[in-house]
């Protein structure tokens, strides 16, 4: 039997592999004010390689808020280690800086350039 964390990780990877190509067109991205899904690119804290993950997002102008209830989300830990990020909006990546806050709902607010 597979461990729950392996099942969860596999499920998210499978979902992300389907969702990311759709989001790359800009479809589903939040408008300048509103909710949607955006791809966030972080730098892997161990590997140094770019890591991309689609996340539900709220946007208000140049700020995009994303969050997770999972305490072991790698994308969140990557933003804590290095606040430089990119967020894909309207089909193109924009440089951003992240401000993170841990709690019952771990939140990262990305401010785009």
N, C-alpha and C positions, 0 to 999 in steps of 0.2 A: 504494500500500500504506500502511496506517495505521501510525503509530509505535507501538512496544510500550507506551509510557506512556499513549497515547490509548486503546488497547484495554483496558488494565488499568483506567483511570479509568472508562470506559464500562461495563465489566463490573461493577465495584463499585457504580456508581450504579444500574444495573438491578437487581442483587441487593438493594440497600438499599431500593429502592422497593417491592419485594415483601415483604420481611421486616418493615419498620417498622410497617405496619398490624397485622400479627399480634401483634407485641410490645406494641403500645399497649394490648392487652387484658390484658396481664400474662402471657399464655401464653409459656412458654419462659424467663421471668425466673428468675434463681437464687433459691433459697429462702434463708433467713437463713444457712444454712451449705450451700454447694454451688456448682455450676457451672451456667451457662446463658447466655443472651444478654440484654443490656440495651442500651437506647438511651441514649447519652451526648450531652448538649447542651453545646456550647462556644460561645464568642463568637468570631466570625471576627476574626483579628488585623488584617486590612486593612479589611474591610467593616464590622466592628462588629455584624454581623447574627448571629442565632442559627443554629447549624449542628448538625444531628442526625445521628448515625451509630450503627447497631447494631453492637455488639462482643461477642465472646465474653468472658465475665466469670466471675471466681471471687469469691464473697462469703463474708465471715465477719462476721456481725453488721452493724455500721454501716460496714464497709469493703468496697469493691468494687475488685478489681484487673482492669485491662484492659491488653492489650499488643498490639504489632505488631512484625513483623520489617522492615517497610518503613520506611526512613529518611525518606521524603518524605510521610508521612501528615499531612495537614493538621490533622486533629483533634488529633494529638499536639502539633504545633507551636502550635496554638491554646491548649492547656493549658499549654504552657511560657510563653507570652506572658501568660496570665491564668489563674490557678489556680481561679477561680470556675467552677463547672460545675453541671449538673443531671444526675441519673441516674434513669431511669424503672424503677421496681420495683413490681410488683404493680399495674401499670396507671396509676400516678401518678408525676409527677416530684418528686424530692426535691432540695433544694439540697445541694451538696457542694463540698468543696475538694480539689484534686488535688495530689499530690506526684509529680513525674515523675523518671524516671531513664533516661538514654540508655545503650545498650550493644548487644550482639548482639540482645537482646530489649528493645525500648523499653517500659518499664512505667510506667503511671500508676495510683496507688492513690487512689481517691476515698473520702473520708470524708464520710458523709452527716450532716446535722444531725438 
